[in-house]
Amino acid sequence: MELVNRIGEAAEAVDHHPDVTLSYGTVDVTLSSHDVGAVTIRDVHLARAISEQAEALGIAPVR
Ligand SMILES: C[C@H](O)[C@H](O)[C@H]1CNC2=NC(N)=NC(=O)C2=N1
């Protein structure tokens, strides 16, 4: 749950929002830039920030 909180903070900080699915034991994050209907550098930057937060929390990536 802490990771979800940090994802929200990161998204608000850059005004760019992922789709987040919170399940038991996993958090699934999907990123795309809705305004252009594609993946942009904004998505890449936010994805990197989210991965850094997950790593800081000792949460391993699933894929
Ligand atoms: C007005 C505000 O900046 C826009 O609506 C932002 C908000 N967050 C966003 N998040 C995502 N994923 N795509 C967008 O195009 C987008 N646009």
PDB file of the backbone (N, CA, C, O) and the ligand in Angstrom, with CONECT records:
HET    LIG  A 101      17
ATOM      1  N   MET A   1       0.842  -1.197   0.000  1.00  0.00           N
ATOM      2  CA  MET A   1       0.000   0.000   0.000  1.00  0.00           C
ATOM      3  C   MET A   1       0.881   1.251   0.000  1.00  0.00           C
ATOM      4  O   MET A   1       0.524   2.279  -0.575  1.00  0.00           O
ATOM      5  N   GLU A   2       2.018   1.142   0.646  1.00  0.00           N
ATOM      6  CA  GLU A   2       2.939   2.290   0.656  1.00  0.00           C
ATOM      7  C   GLU A   2       3.361   2.644  -0.760  1.00  0.00           C
ATOM      8  O   GLU A   2       3.473   3.816  -1.119  1.00  0.00           O
ATOM      9  N   LEU A   3       3.596   1.595  -1.567  1.00  0.00           N
ATOM     10  CA  LEU A   3       4.005   1.876  -2.957  1.00  0.00           C
ATOM     11  C   LEU A   3       2.912   2.614  -3.702  1.00  0.00           C
ATOM     12  O   LEU A   3       3.198   3.527  -4.475  1.00  0.00           O
ATOM     13  N   VAL A   4       1.671   2.235  -3.482  1.00  0.00           N
ATOM     14  CA  VAL A   4       0.552   2.913  -4.164  1.00  0.00           C
ATOM     15  C   VAL A   4       0.504   4.383  -3.757  1.00  0.00           C
ATOM     16  O   VAL A   4       0.247   5.260  -4.582  1.00  0.00           O
ATOM     17  N   ASN A   5       0.756   4.636  -2.481  1.00  0.00           N
ATOM     18  CA  ASN A   5       0.786   6.033  -2.018  1.00  0.00           C
ATOM     19  C   ASN A   5       1.889   6.818  -2.731  1.00  0.00           C
ATOM     20  O   ASN A   5       1.697   7.963  -3.138  1.00  0.00           O
ATOM     21  N   ARG A   6       3.043   6.174  -2.870  1.00  0.00           N
ATOM     22  CA  ARG A   6       4.175   6.866  -3.522  1.00  0.00           C
ATOM     23  C   ARG A   6       3.915   7.046  -5.011  1.00  0.00           C
ATOM     24  O   ARG A   6       4.345   8.038  -5.598  1.00  0.00           O
ATOM     25  N   ILE A   7       3.219   6.103  -5.623  1.00  0.00           N
ATOM     26  CA  ILE A   7       2.857   6.248  -7.040  1.00  0.00           C
ATOM     27  C   ILE A   7       1.951   7.462  -7.207  1.00  0.00           C
ATOM     28  O   ILE A   7       2.109   8.251  -8.139  1.00  0.00           O
ATOM     29  N   GLY A   8       1.002   7.596  -6.290  1.00  0.00           N
ATOM     30  CA  GLY A   8       0.091   8.742  -6.370  1.00  0.00           C
ATOM     31  C   GLY A   8       0.827  10.059  -6.217  1.00  0.00           C
ATOM     32  O   GLY A   8       0.551  11.025  -6.929  1.00  0.00           O
ATOM     33  N   GLU A   9       1.763  10.089  -5.285  1.00  0.00           N
ATOM     34  CA  GLU A   9       2.547  11.326  -5.059  1.00  0.00           C
ATOM     35  C   GLU A   9       3.390  11.655  -6.282  1.00  0.00           C
ATOM     36  O   GLU A   9       3.486  12.815  -6.683  1.00  0.00           O
ATOM     37  N   ALA A  10       3.996  10.638  -6.869  1.00  0.00           N
ATOM     38  CA  ALA A  10       4.844  10.870  -8.056  1.00  0.00           C
ATOM     39  C   ALA A  10       3.987  11.368  -9.222  1.00  0.00           C
ATOM     40  O   ALA A  10       4.389  12.266  -9.962  1.00  0.00           O
ATOM     41  N   ALA A  11       2.809  10.778  -9.373  1.00  0.00           N
ATOM     42  CA  ALA A  11       1.919  11.175 -10.475  1.00  0.00           C
ATOM     43  C   ALA A  11       1.460  12.616 -10.292  1.00  0.00           C
ATOM     44  O   ALA A  11       1.449  13.401 -11.241  1.00  0.00           O
ATOM     45  N   GLU A  12       1.085  12.952  -9.077  1.00  0.00           N
ATOM     46  CA  GLU A  12       0.633  14.326  -8.818  1.00  0.00           C
ATOM     47  C   GLU A  12       1.781  15.315  -9.042  1.00  0.00           C
ATOM     48  O   GLU A  12       1.569  16.426  -9.527  1.00  0.00           O
ATOM     49  N   ALA A  13       2.965  14.906  -8.692  1.00  0.00           N
ATOM     50  CA  ALA A  13       4.130  15.810  -8.818  1.00  0.00           C
ATOM     51  C   ALA A  13       4.385  16.208 -10.265  1.00  0.00           C
ATOM     52  O   ALA A  13       4.868  17.309 -10.533  1.00  0.00           O
ATOM     53  N   VAL A  14       4.061  15.311 -11.203  1.00  0.00           N
ATOM     54  CA  VAL A  14       4.325  15.597 -12.627  1.00  0.00           C
ATOM     55  C   VAL A  14       3.031  15.764 -13.412  1.00  0.00           C
ATOM     56  O   VAL A  14       3.057  15.937 -14.630  1.00  0.00           O
ATOM     57  N   ASP A  15       1.897  15.714 -12.712  1.00  0.00           N
ATOM     58  CA  ASP A  15       0.581  15.816 -13.356  1.00  0.00           C
ATOM     59  C   ASP A  15       0.446  14.833 -14.506  1.00  0.00           C
ATOM     60  O   ASP A  15      -0.023  15.179 -15.591  1.00  0.00           O
ATOM     61  N   HIS A  16       0.867  13.604 -14.249  1.00  0.00           N
ATOM     62  CA  HIS A  16       0.778  12.530 -15.255  1.00  0.00           C
ATOM     63  C   HIS A  16       0.396  11.272 -14.492  1.00  0.00           C
ATOM     64  O   HIS A  16       1.061  10.907 -13.522  1.00  0.00           O
ATOM     65  N   HIS A  17      -0.666  10.610 -14.922  1.00  0.00           N
ATOM     66  CA  HIS A  17      -1.281   9.596 -14.072  1.00  0.00           C
ATOM     67  C   HIS A  17      -1.328   8.210 -14.716  1.00  0.00           C
ATOM     68  O   HIS A  17      -1.797   8.053 -15.843  1.00  0.00           O
ATOM     69  N   PRO A  18      -0.839   7.219 -13.991  1.00  0.00           N
ATOM     70  CA  PRO A  18      -0.894   5.835 -14.492  1.00  0.00           C
ATOM     71  C   PRO A  18      -2.220   5.180 -14.162  1.00  0.00           C
ATOM     72  O   PRO A  18      -3.008   5.698 -13.371  1.00  0.00           O
ATOM     73  N   ASP A  19      -2.452   4.035 -14.780  1.00  0.00           N
ATOM     74  CA  ASP A  19      -3.553   3.156 -14.358  1.00  0.00           C
ATOM     75  C   ASP A  19      -2.938   2.156 -13.389  1.00  0.00           C
ATOM     76  O   ASP A  19      -1.978   1.467 -13.733  1.00  0.00           O
ATOM     77  N   VAL A  20      -3.485   2.074 -12.178  1.00  0.00           N
ATOM     78  CA  VAL A  20      -2.908   1.221 -11.137  1.00  0.00           C
ATOM     79  C   VAL A  20      -3.940   0.172 -10.718  1.00  0.00           C
ATOM     80  O   VAL A  20      -5.082   0.500 -10.395  1.00  0.00           O
ATOM     81  N   THR A  21      -3.523  -1.077 -10.728  1.00  0.00           N
ATOM     82  CA  THR A  21      -4.387  -2.159 -10.243  1.00  0.00           C
ATOM     83  C   THR A  21      -3.745  -2.743  -8.992  1.00  0.00           C
ATOM     84  O   THR A  21      -2.644  -3.289  -9.053  1.00  0.00           O
ATOM     85  N   LEU A  22      -4.435  -2.628  -7.853  1.00  0.00           N
ATOM     86  CA  LEU A  22      -3.908  -3.136  -6.577  1.00  0.00           C
ATOM     87  C   LEU A  22      -4.583  -4.475  -6.280  1.00  0.00           C
ATOM     88  O   LEU A  22      -5.793  -4.571  -6.074  1.00  0.00           O
ATOM     89  N   SER A  23      -3.723  -5.510  -6.269  1.00  0.00           N
ATOM     90  CA  SER A  23      -4.255  -6.843  -5.933  1.00  0.00           C
ATOM     91  C   SER A  23      -3.505  -7.343  -4.698  1.00  0.00           C
ATOM     92  O   SER A  23      -2.608  -6.672  -4.189  1.00  0.00           O
ATOM     93  N   TYR A  24      -3.889  -8.540  -4.224  1.00  0.00           N
ATOM     94  CA  TYR A  24      -3.187  -9.071  -3.042  1.00  0.00           C
ATOM     95  C   TYR A  24      -1.749  -9.415  -3.433  1.00  0.00           C
ATOM     96  O   TYR A  24      -1.504 -10.323  -4.227  1.00  0.00           O
ATOM     97  N   GLY A  25      -0.810  -8.671  -2.857  1.00  0.00           N
ATOM     98  CA  GLY A  25       0.601  -8.991  -3.079  1.00  0.00           C
ATOM     99  C   GLY A  25       1.205  -8.398  -4.339  1.00  0.00           C
ATOM    100  O   GLY A  25       2.413  -8.501  -4.557  1.00  0.00           O
ATOM    101  N   THR A  26       0.372  -7.774  -5.177  1.00  0.00           N
ATOM    102  CA  THR A  26       0.948  -7.173  -6.392  1.00  0.00           C
ATOM    103  C   THR A  26       0.295  -5.810  -6.666  1.00  0.00           C
ATOM    104  O   THR A  26      -0.846  -5.551  -6.282  1.00  0.00           O
ATOM    105  N   VAL A  27       1.055  -4.966  -7.335  1.00  0.00           N
ATOM    106  CA  VAL A  27       0.552  -3.687  -7.848  1.00  0.00           C
ATOM    107  C   VAL A  27       0.907  -3.660  -9.328  1.00  0.00           C
ATOM    108  O   VAL A  27       2.078  -3.769  -9.694  1.00  0.00           O
ATOM    109  N   ASP A  28      -0.116  -3.514 -10.188  1.00  0.00           N
ATOM    110  CA  ASP A  28       0.132  -3.497 -11.631  1.00  0.00           C
ATOM    111  C   ASP A  28      -0.025  -2.054 -12.124  1.00  0.00           C
ATOM    112  O   ASP A  28      -1.065  -1.433 -11.907  1.00  0.00           O
ATOM    113  N   VAL A  29       0.995  -1.532 -12.777  1.00  0.00           N
ATOM    114  CA  VAL A  29       0.979  -0.134 -13.223  1.00  0.00           C
ATOM    115  C   VAL A  29       1.055  -0.089 -14.746  1.00  0.00           C
ATOM    116  O   VAL A  29       1.954  -0.669 -15.354  1.00  0.00           O
ATOM    117  N   THR A  30       0.096   0.610 -15.353  1.00  0.00           N
ATOM    118  CA  THR A  30       0.081   0.763 -16.812  1.00  0.00           C
ATOM    119  C   THR A  30       0.169   2.248 -17.137  1.00  0.00           C
ATOM    120  O   THR A  30      -0.560   3.063 -16.572  1.00  0.00           O
ATOM    121  N   LEU A  31       1.060   2.585 -18.044  1.00  0.00           N
ATOM    122  CA  LEU A  31       1.276   3.998 -18.363  1.00  0.00           C
ATOM    123  C   LEU A  31       1.055   4.275 -19.842  1.00  0.00           C
ATOM    124  O   LEU A  31       1.557   3.548 -20.700  1.00  0.00           O
ATOM    125  N   SER A  32       0.295   5.340 -20.137  1.00  0.00           N
ATOM    126  CA  SER A  32       0.211   5.852 -21.503  1.00  0.00           C
ATOM    127  C   SER A  32      -0.208   7.314 -21.395  1.00  0.00           C
ATOM    128  O   SER A  32      -0.786   7.736 -20.393  1.00  0.00           O
ATOM    129  N   SER A  33       0.090   8.067 -22.426  1.00  0.00           N
ATOM    130  CA  SER A  33      -0.256   9.494 -22.436  1.00  0.00           C
ATOM    131  C   SER A  33      -1.603   9.642 -23.134  1.00  0.00           C
ATOM    132  O   SER A  33      -1.690   9.571 -24.360  1.00  0.00           O
ATOM    133  N   HIS A  34      -2.645   9.847 -22.346  1.00  0.00           N
ATOM    134  CA  HIS A  34      -4.010   9.854 -22.890  1.00  0.00           C
ATOM    135  C   HIS A  34      -4.194  10.967 -23.911  1.00  0.00           C
ATOM    136  O   HIS A  34      -4.967  10.825 -24.859  1.00  0.00           O
ATOM    137  N   ASP A  35      -3.475  12.089 -23.716  1.00  0.00           N
ATOM    138  CA  ASP A  35      -3.707  13.234 -24.608  1.00  0.00           C
ATOM    139  C   ASP A  35      -3.254  12.946 -26.032  1.00  0.00           C
ATOM    140  O   ASP A  35      -3.745  13.579 -26.967  1.00  0.00           O
ATOM    141  N   VAL A  36      -2.327  12.006 -26.222  1.00  0.00           N
ATOM    142  CA  VAL A  36      -1.888  11.665 -27.591  1.00  0.00           C
ATOM    143  C   VAL A  36      -2.195  10.209 -27.918  1.00  0.00           C
ATOM    144  O   VAL A  36      -1.966   9.756 -29.040  1.00  0.00           O
ATOM    145  N   GLY A  37      -2.720   9.470 -26.927  1.00  0.00           N
ATOM    146  CA  GLY A  37      -3.100   8.076 -27.188  1.00  0.00           C
ATOM    147  C   GLY A  37      -1.919   7.185 -27.491  1.00  0.00           C
ATOM    148  O   GLY A  37      -2.009   6.258 -28.296  1.00  0.00           O
ATOM    149  N   ALA A  38      -0.796   7.482 -26.829  1.00  0.00           N
ATOM    150  CA  ALA A  38       0.406   6.676 -27.081  1.00  0.00           C
ATOM    151  C   ALA A  38       1.324   6.765 -25.865  1.00  0.00           C
ATOM    152  O   ALA A  38       1.078   7.538 -24.940  1.00  0.00           O
ATOM    153  N   VAL A  39       2.365   5.974 -25.886  1.00  0.00           N
ATOM    154  CA  VAL A  39       3.397   6.033 -24.841  1.00  0.00           C
ATOM    155  C   VAL A  39       4.389   7.143 -25.219  1.00  0.00           C
ATOM    156  O   VAL A  39       4.913   7.170 -26.332  1.00  0.00           O
ATOM    157  N   THR A  40       4.630   8.042 -24.283  1.00  0.00           N
ATOM    158  CA  THR A  40       5.568   9.154 -24.541  1.00  0.00           C
ATOM    159  C   THR A  40       6.664   9.154 -23.479  1.00  0.00           C
ATOM    160  O   THR A  40       6.695   8.316 -22.578  1.00  0.00           O
ATOM    161  N   ILE A  41       7.564  10.135 -23.624  1.00  0.00           N
ATOM    162  CA  ILE A  41       8.670  10.238 -22.668  1.00  0.00           C
ATOM    163  C   ILE A  41       8.144  10.513 -21.261  1.00  0.00           C
ATOM    164  O   ILE A  41       8.789  10.173 -20.269  1.00  0.00           O
ATOM    165  N   ARG A  42       6.961  11.134 -21.185  1.00  0.00           N
ATOM    166  CA  ARG A  42       6.353  11.390 -19.857  1.00  0.00           C
ATOM    167  C   ARG A  42       6.087  10.058 -19.148  1.00  0.00           C
ATOM    168  O   ARG A  42       6.270   9.930 -17.937  1.00  0.00           O
ATOM    169  N   ASP A  43       5.650   9.074 -19.938  1.00  0.00           N
ATOM    170  CA  ASP A  43       5.364   7.765 -19.361  1.00  0.00           C
ATOM    171  C   ASP A  43       6.646   7.082 -18.915  1.00  0.00           C
ATOM    172  O   ASP A  43       6.706   6.461 -17.854  1.00  0.00           O
ATOM    173  N   VAL A  44       7.675   7.214 -19.754  1.00  0.00           N
ATOM    174  CA  VAL A  44       8.957   6.583 -19.432  1.00  0.00           C
ATOM    175  C   VAL A  44       9.526   7.183 -18.147  1.00  0.00           C
ATOM    176  O   VAL A  44      10.000   6.460 -17.271  1.00  0.00           O
ATOM    177  N   HIS A  45       9.473   8.508 -18.046  1.00  0.00           N
ATOM    178  CA  HIS A  45      10.028   9.171 -16.849  1.00  0.00           C
ATOM    179  C   HIS A  45       9.267   8.748 -15.591  1.00  0.00           C
ATOM    180  O   HIS A  45       9.876   8.448 -14.564  1.00  0.00           O
ATOM    181  N   LEU A  46       7.930   8.725 -15.675  1.00  0.00           N
ATOM    182  CA  LEU A  46       7.149   8.347 -14.493  1.00  0.00           C
ATOM    183  C   LEU A  46       7.381   6.874 -14.161  1.00  0.00           C
ATOM    184  O   LEU A  46       7.444   6.506 -12.988  1.00  0.00           O
ATOM    185  N   ALA A  47       7.508   6.039 -15.178  1.00  0.00           N
ATOM    186  CA  ALA A  47       7.766   4.604 -14.941  1.00  0.00           C
ATOM    187  C   ALA A  47       9.088   4.428 -14.198  1.00  0.00           C
ATOM    188  O   ALA A  47       9.190   3.616 -13.278  1.00  0.00           O
ATOM    189  N   ARG A  48      10.090   5.190 -14.602  1.00  0.00           N
ATOM    190  CA  ARG A  48      11.394   5.088 -13.927  1.00  0.00           C
ATOM    191  C   ARG A  48      11.274   5.531 -12.477  1.00  0.00           C
ATOM    192  O   ARG A  48      11.851   4.906 -11.587  1.00  0.00           O
ATOM    193  N   ALA A  49      10.527   6.607 -12.233  1.00  0.00           N
ATOM    194  CA  ALA A  49      10.354   7.106 -10.857  1.00  0.00           C
ATOM    195  C   ALA A  49       9.634   6.058 -10.010  1.00  0.00           C
ATOM    196  O   ALA A  49       9.984   5.842  -8.849  1.00  0.00           O
ATOM    197  N   ILE A  50       8.623   5.406 -10.597  1.00  0.00           N
ATOM    198  CA  ILE A  50       7.873   4.386  -9.872  1.00  0.00           C
ATOM    199  C   ILE A  50       8.774   3.185  -9.570  1.00  0.00           C
ATOM    200  O   ILE A  50       8.740   2.635  -8.469  1.00  0.00           O
ATOM    201  N   SER A  51       9.582   2.785 -10.561  1.00  0.00           N
ATOM    202  CA  SER A  51      10.490   1.646 -10.340  1.00  0.00           C
ATOM    203  C   SER A  51      11.482   1.947  -9.228  1.00  0.00           C
ATOM    204  O   SER A  51      11.826   1.073  -8.433  1.00  0.00           O
ATOM    205  N   GLU A  52      11.939   3.199  -9.181  1.00  0.00           N
ATOM    206  CA  GLU A  52      12.882   3.597  -8.112  1.00  0.00           C
ATOM    207  C   GLU A  52      12.216   3.490  -6.743  1.00  0.00           C
ATOM    208  O   GLU A  52      12.833   3.042  -5.776  1.00  0.00           O
ATOM    209  N   GLN A  53      10.956   3.905  -6.671  1.00  0.00           N
ATOM    210  CA  GLN A  53      10.236   3.829  -5.399  1.00  0.00           C
ATOM    211  C   GLN A  53      10.040   2.370  -4.985  1.00  0.00           C
ATOM    212  O   GLN A  53      10.213   2.019  -3.818  1.00  0.00           O
ATOM    213  N   ALA A  54       9.680   1.531  -5.947  1.00  0.00           N
ATOM    214  CA  ALA A  54       9.464   0.111  -5.634  1.00  0.00           C
ATOM    215  C   ALA A  54      10.762  -0.509  -5.117  1.00  0.00           C
ATOM    216  O   ALA A  54      10.773  -1.261  -4.142  1.00  0.00           O
ATOM    217  N   GLU A  55      11.858  -0.166  -5.808  1.00  0.00           N
ATOM    218  CA  GLU A  55      13.153  -0.717  -5.392  1.00  0.00           C
ATOM    219  C   GLU A  55      13.505  -0.240  -3.982  1.00  0.00           C
ATOM    220  O   GLU A  55      14.011  -1.012  -3.167  1.00  0.00           O
ATOM    221  N   ALA A  56      13.236   1.026  -3.704  1.00  0.00           N
ATOM    222  CA  ALA A  56      13.534   1.595  -2.374  1.00  0.00           C
ATOM    223  C   ALA A  56      12.733   0.883  -1.291  1.00  0.00           C
ATOM    224  O   ALA A  56      13.154   0.821  -0.136  1.00  0.00           O
ATOM    225  N   LEU A  57      11.575   0.347  -1.671  1.00  0.00           N
ATOM    226  CA  LEU A  57      10.722  -0.373  -0.712  1.00  0.00           C
ATOM    227  C   LEU A  57      11.022  -1.865  -0.702  1.00  0.00           C
ATOM    228  O   LEU A  57      10.368  -2.628   0.008  1.00  0.00           O
ATOM    229  N   GLY A  58      12.009  -2.280  -1.489  1.00  0.00           N
ATOM    230  CA  GLY A  58      12.370  -3.701  -1.531  1.00  0.00           C
ATOM    231  C   GLY A  58      11.338  -4.548  -2.251  1.00  0.00           C
ATOM    232  O   GLY A  58      11.201  -5.739  -1.973  1.00  0.00           O
ATOM    233  N   ILE A  59      10.600  -3.926  -3.189  1.00  0.00           N
ATOM    234  CA  ILE A  59       9.555  -4.633  -3.929  1.00  0.00           C
ATOM    235  C   ILE A  59      10.120  -5.019  -5.300  1.00  0.00           C
ATOM    236  O   ILE A  59      10.535  -4.163  -6.081  1.00  0.00           O
ATOM    237  N   ALA A  60      10.127  -6.332  -5.571  1.00  0.00           N
ATOM    238  CA  ALA A  60      10.723  -6.826  -6.817  1.00  0.00           C
ATOM    239  C   ALA A  60       9.742  -6.668  -7.979  1.00  0.00           C
ATOM    240  O   ALA A  60       8.538  -6.869  -7.818  1.00  0.00           O
ATOM    241  N   PRO A  61      10.270  -6.306  -9.153  1.00  0.00           N
ATOM    242  CA  PRO A  61       9.397  -6.248 -10.330  1.00  0.00           C
ATOM    243  C   PRO A  61       8.983  -7.653 -10.740  1.00  0.00           C
ATOM    244  O   PRO A  61       9.754  -8.605 -10.618  1.00  0.00           O
ATOM    245  N   VAL A  62       7.742  -7.767 -11.233  1.00  0.00           N
ATOM    246  CA  VAL A  62       7.256  -9.074 -11.666  1.00  0.00           C
ATOM    247  C   VAL A  62       7.620  -9.288 -13.133  1.00  0.00           C
ATOM    248  O   VAL A  62       8.003 -10.384 -13.543  1.00  0.00           O
ATOM    249  N   ARG A  63       7.487  -8.180 -13.939  1.00  0.00           N
ATOM    250  CA  ARG A  63       7.867  -8.284 -15.354  1.00  0.00           C
ATOM    251  C   ARG A  63       8.245  -6.925 -15.921  1.00  0.00           C
ATOM    252  O   ARG A  63       8.591  -6.821 -17.097  1.00  0.00           O
TER     253      ARG A  63
HETATM  254  C1  LIG A 101      -4.758  18.932 -17.437  1.00  0.00           C
HETATM  255  C2  LIG A 101      -3.789  17.803 -17.097  1.00  0.00           C
HETATM  256  O1  LIG A 101      -2.472  18.289 -17.199  1.00  0.00           O
HETATM  257  C3  LIG A 101      -3.946  16.666 -18.103  1.00  0.00           C
HETATM  258  O2  LIG A 101      -5.289  16.211 -18.096  1.00  0.00           O
HETATM  259  C4  LIG A 101      -2.990  15.510 -17.769  1.00  0.00           C
HETATM  260  C5  LIG A 101      -3.332  14.817 -16.468  1.00  0.00           C
HETATM  261  N1  LIG A 101      -2.701  13.494 -16.363  1.00  0.00           N
HETATM  262  C6  LIG A 101      -2.472  12.744 -17.463  1.00  0.00           C
HETATM  263  N2  LIG A 101      -2.097  11.457 -17.359  1.00  0.00           N
HETATM  264  C7  LIG A 101      -1.914  10.681 -18.448  1.00  0.00           C
HETATM  265  N3  LIG A 101      -1.524   9.374 -18.301  1.00  0.00           N
HETATM  266  N4  LIG A 101      -2.109  11.174 -19.664  1.00  0.00           N
HETATM  267  C8  LIG A 101      -2.474  12.447 -19.911  1.00  0.00           C
HETATM  268  O3  LIG A 101      -2.629  12.855 -21.069  1.00  0.00           O
HETATM  269  C9  LIG A 101      -2.666  13.322 -18.766  1.00  0.00           C
HETATM  270  N5  LIG A 101      -3.007  14.607 -18.891  1.00  0.00           N
CONECT  254  255
CONECT  255  254  256  257
CONECT  256  255
CONECT  257  255  258  259
CONECT  258  257
CONECT  259  257  260  270
CONECT  260  259  261
CONECT  261  260  262
CONECT  262  261  263  269
CONECT  263  262  264
CONECT  264  263  265  266
CONECT  265  264
CONECT  266  264  267
CONECT  267  266  268  269
CONECT  268  267
CONECT  269  262  267  270
CONECT  270  259  269
END
